[in-house]
Amino acid sequence: MACHCAASGSGLPRISQRSGPAMRRPVCRSAPWRRGMAGRAEPSAMTEPLVCRGAAGRTTLLRVVARIQLASGGVMRKRPAQQRSRDMVATLLDAAARVVVERGLDNLTTNHVAEAAGVSIGSLYQYFDDKDALIEALMQRHTAELLVVVDGRLRELIDADARAITRGILEAVFDVVENDPCRRELVRHWDRLRTRSTLRALEQHMTEACRMYVMRHHEQYRVENLPAALFVGINSLHYTVAHYLSLENPVLRRAEVIGALSDMLAAYLLSGETKKAARRRPSSSRVKQS
């Protein structure tokens, strides 16, 4: 049974259902909650375009959305089940983004968001407990949008070397953040927002993508301890990029940061083969004795 991603309203992933007493709830076979978790993994309002690709080893954005929700336990007081409710949540998140840009994150209030959305404050509190829950949902939406771009760039550069693909993905990430004032404001305060679950889901998604890349190019990158390499490499990228984008007056230029990170990751992936070559090479003491 295939899953269908809605392109309207809030862009919620929707699972098609059929009527009939004997019908079981259909489940997307590429999703991580397909066994015993369907009841508690309903994704909440995220964003407009959602990528829903087939299995065949390729991760789907629907999976990442679900991971974010599972990791955070759900930030919404009431999950939108009907299209009208999904439209309301999308309207609230759009309004929150406008308020973030106009007033700044510190000056955002639920009253400001409700006023910008043209709804009552009671309508907002039907879905969000407070300002923090609203901002967290907004972060989740922007993360989903970012991963659409990352997945697209990854597919374009899948046969490139590690330095080129890292550079391409980082340039796309910088463009997505720097060209949107709301994202810039959110990233500027990332270290004091409730971002743990979002960053964890982003890390898991990127780990899977990088693992697929390394396995595809296993002859070129013979990494001894792949889980450790991916954990260190991906988190180094995440926190370096987030920290750089949060600086008001960075000393380094964007190109310098992207170049250094690309060189670092490429060297890290090639280090396993270098170590093996060094072990195969006879030591100087052995050469002298012979």
Secondary structure, DSSP 8 states (H G I E B T S, - for coil): ---EE--STT--EE-----STT------TTSTTTTT-GGG----S--S-------TT---HHHHHHHHHHHHT-S-SS---SHHHHHHHHHHHHHHHHHHHHH-GGG--HHHHHHHHTS-HHHHHTT-SSHHHHHHHHHHHHHHHHHHHHHHHHHHTTTS-HHHHHHHHHHHHHHHHHT-HHHHHHHHTGGGSS-HHHHHHHHHHHHHHHHHHHHHTTTT---SSHHHHHHHHHHHHHHHHHHHHH-SS-SS-HHHHHHHHHHHHHHHHHHHHHHHHHHHS--HHHHHH-
